[in-house]
Amino acid sequence: MRSAAGIAVAGCSLCLASAARASRGHWGYEGEAGPDHWAELDEGNAACGLGRQQSPIDLDAPVRAVVRDVEIHWGDSKLAVVNNGHTIQANTDAGSYSMIAGKRFDLKQFHFHHPSEHHIAGKPFPMEIHFVHAAADGTLAVLGVMMAEGAANDTIGQVWDVMPSSKGEASGPDRIAPAHLLPAGRAFYRYAGSLTTPPCSEIVTWTVYDEPIEASGAQIGAFAGLFPNNARPLQKLHRRFLLGNF
Ligand SMILES: [Zn+2]
């Protein structure tokens, strides 16, 4: 019995050691794995703590500027809808792209935050969509779209119908038009920023539209039930210019 107990204790301490290794790099939005600790969780996350071009920010008092419109060339797409434990992410088919400041960025995926990560003039929105694009040189461009509570959104409904309630992936819907998730008004904010999740790399050209789209309270509530808070807190602007094309 004594030796059996000894083995059990040894086994348990091994468990703890491997659990500690597994938790290295694990991040979340609350407590010891939360945004204040991201930089400590992995040396690759240094920018989360030391970076001076971090996202999200409060989009307030932009410098009015002549900024070229974003040219959206998005086709219909079949989606793979993934619950990755941090958000619901819809991976899109190859072929859709946007031209931003004369450079081609391919649309890879869009995902959701609740509440919004950016604020507009000090005000958060219930949700925010991020359309993540990548260029051939490895830089990213993200289009942000705020979601306000209002009429139900059919395209959101199609994604919500298949989104997994725990970690996992679902295929379908078969055909949606991601462009239906863009607002009619195309006034936008532009600034140089980062990923809003570890490793917080400062490689993102941000474009956030001023006009929100609408989703119903039930649709927002369905996402909030899965992700009560997956928004990084606001970061400082530091020595950056926030531009507005309006
Ligand atoms: Zn995001």
Boltz pocket constraint, residues with backbone or C-beta under 6 A from the ligand:
constraints:
  - pocket:
      binder: B
      contacts: [[A, 111], [A, 112], [A, 113], [A, 130], [A, 196]]
      max_distance: 6.0
